[in-house]
Amino acid sequence: MSKPRISIGKNNHATADQSTTRWYSLLMRAMQSDRSRLRELEIRVAHPQHWSAGEYRANLENLRQLKFRLNNQLNKLRQRAERNT
């Protein structure tokens, strides 16, 4: 994902829209958290011997839902980027 666009003001000073910068920062933080959770669930699913059958099924379902949510977010970001270009 690229950083938010920075526009050049009338005095050739770079200015960034604060709401865009804040949104980008929050998005990066959320994505980092999601990536950490994704790695954790992938490891849990890769080693089922450490979990009861119920916990293993719950880990599989949580992994499936997280992957779906991340793919959905990515598609929305792509659509937004296409509209803004």
N, C-alpha and C positions, 0 to 999 in steps of 0.2 A: 504494500500500500504506500502510495506517495504522500508526502507531507502536503498540508494545505497550501494553496496558491497564495503567493504574496504579491500584492499589487504595488506599483510604484506611484507614490503621491505626486502632486504637482511640483514639489521641490526635489524630485528624484530621491526621496527617502522611502525606503521599503516600509510598508504598513500592512499588517495582517489583521483581518477581521477577528476580533477577540472571541466572538462566539464560535467561529470556525476553529480557531486554535484550541479553545477549551473543549469543544466537541471532539476534536482529533485526539487530544490528550486523554480524555475519558475513554474513548474507543480503544486506544492503544493499551490502557491499563486493563480494560475488560477483556481484550483479546489475549493479553498475557495470562490473565487468570484462567481463561478458557483453555488455553494451550496447556497450562499446568494440569488442569483437571483432566484434559484429554489424555495426557501422558500417564497420569495416575491410573485412570480407568483401563487404558490399554495394557498396562503392566498387570493390573489385577486380573484381567481377562486372560492374559497370557499364562498366568500361574494359578489355575483353578484349584490345585491341590491345597492351597492355603485358605480356601473359603468353603463354607458349607454350600450345599446345593442352592438353597434360597438366596444366600448372599451372592453367589456366582450369577444366578439369573438376574438379580437386581443390578449387578455390575454391568451385565450385557445390555440390559434395557437402558440403563443410564448412559452407557456409551453410545447406543443407537440414537437416543434422543439428543445427546450433545452434538453428535456428528450432523444430525438433521438440522439442528438450530444453527450451527456454524455455517453449514452450506447455504441455508436460507439467508443468513446475514450477509454472506459473501455475495450471493446473487443480488440482494438489494443494493449493496454498495456498488456493484458493477453497473446496475441499472441507473443509479443516481449519477455515477461518473459519466455514463453515456449521454444522459440528458444534459449534463453541464458542459459537454464539449461541443 
